[in-house]
Amino acid sequence: QVQLVESGGGLVQAGGSLRLSCAASGSISSANSMAWYRQAPGKQRELVATNTNGDNTVYAGSVKGRFTVSRDNARTTMYLQMNNLKPEDTAVYYCKMFFYVSRLEYWGKGTLVTVSS
C-alpha cells in the first residue's frame, strides 16, 4: 500500500506563489511517475503536470511557464512550485503516483488552493 499526502495549499492573491508538496509513504518502487491534477468547483479533474521516471516533466498549457515540478532524490516526494497564480488556478490539487511494473496508481486526498483577484 502507498499513501500520498498533499500539503501547502492555502489562500493567495493573484500574482502570488505557493509551493505544494506530495509525500509518499509505504511500499514504493523507484520505477514510478508522479503527477499533479486539479479539480475546480463544478469542473472535471484535469492534469496539471506529469513527471516521469526519467525526470521528464510535461505541463498543461495553462500552467506552462508558471508552474514547476521537482522531486527529491528518493523519488518519494514531489513538489509543485506555482508562481504568478491566477484566480482560474483555484482548485483542489491532487497528486498521483503510478508504478510502471504493477500498473497500480494511488491518489492523495488533495489540498485546496484559492487564488483571490
C-alpha positions in Angstrom: 0.0 0.0 0.0 1.0 3.5 -0.7 -0.2 6.7 1.0 0.1 10.1 -0.6 -0.3 13.3 1.4 -0.5 16.7 -0.2 0.2 19.9 1.7 1.0 23.6 1.1 -2.4 24.8 -0.2 -4.0 28.0 1.0 -5.3 31.4 0.1 -3.1 33.6 -2.0 -3.7 36.8 -4.0 -3.4 36.8 -7.8 0.2 37.1 -8.8 1.4 35.3 -5.7 3.1 32.0 -5.3 2.6 28.7 -3.4 4.6 25.5 -3.2 2.7 22.3 -2.8 4.2 19.1 -1.6 3.2 15.5 -2.1 4.8 13.0 0.3 4.5 9.3 -0.5 5.0 6.5 2.1 4.6 2.8 2.1 5.8 0.2 -0.4 7.4 2.4 -3.1 9.2 1.2 -6.1 11.7 3.7 -7.6 10.1 2.9 -11.0 7.3 5.3 -10.8 5.9 8.5 -12.2 4.1 11.2 -10.3 1.6 13.7 -11.4 -0.4 16.7 -10.2 -4.0 17.1 -11.1 -6.5 19.7 -10.1 -10.3 20.0 -9.9 -12.0 23.3 -9.8 -15.6 23.7 -8.5 -18.0 22.3 -11.0 -15.4 21.1 -13.3 -13.7 17.8 -14.2 -10.4 16.9 -12.8 -7.6 17.9 -15.1 -3.9 17.1 -15.5 -1.5 19.8 -14.4 1.8 18.2 -14.9 3.4 14.7 -15.1 6.9 13.8 -14.0 8.1 10.5 -15.5 10.6 8.0 -14.2 13.3 9.7 -16.4 12.6 13.0 -14.8 10.9 14.4 -17.9 8.0 16.7 -17.0 5.1 17.6 -19.2 2.9 20.6 -18.3 -0.6 21.6 -19.2 -0.6 24.6 -21.5 -2.5 26.7 -18.9 0.4 26.4 -16.4 3.4 26.1 -18.6 6.0 28.8 -17.6 4.3 29.4 -14.3 4.4 26.0 -12.5 7.5 23.9 -11.9 7.6 20.3 -10.7 10.5 18.8 -8.8 11.2 15.6 -7.0 13.5 14.5 -4.3 16.3 12.0 -4.9 14.4 9.2 -3.2 11.6 9.8 -5.6 9.1 9.8 -2.8 8.3 13.5 -2.6 7.1 15.7 -5.4 6.8 19.5 -5.3 4.8 21.9 -7.3 6.1 25.5 -7.3 3.3 27.7 -8.5 4.2 31.3 -9.5 2.1 34.1 -10.9 -1.1 32.5 -9.7 -4.4 33.4 -11.3 -7.9 33.1 -10.0 -8.5 30.3 -12.5 -5.9 28.3 -10.7 -8.3 27.9 -7.8 -8.9 24.2 -7.3 -8.2 21.2 -5.2 -4.8 19.9 -6.2 -4.2 16.2 -6.1 -1.1 14.1 -6.6 -1.0 10.7 -8.2 1.7 8.1 -8.1 1.9 5.4 -10.8 4.0 2.3 -10.8 5.3 1.0 -14.1 5.7 -2.6 -13.1 2.4 -3.3 -11.2 0.4 -0.7 -13.2 -1.1 0.4 -9.9 -1.9 4.1 -9.2 -2.6 5.9 -5.9 -4.1 9.3 -5.2 -3.8 11.7 -2.3 -6.8 13.4 -0.8 -5.9 16.8 -2.2 -5.1 20.3 -0.9 -7.1 23.4 -1.7 -5.6 26.3 -3.4 -7.6 29.5 -3.6 -6.4 32.5 -5.6 -8.2 35.8 -5.0 -8.4 38.5 -7.5 
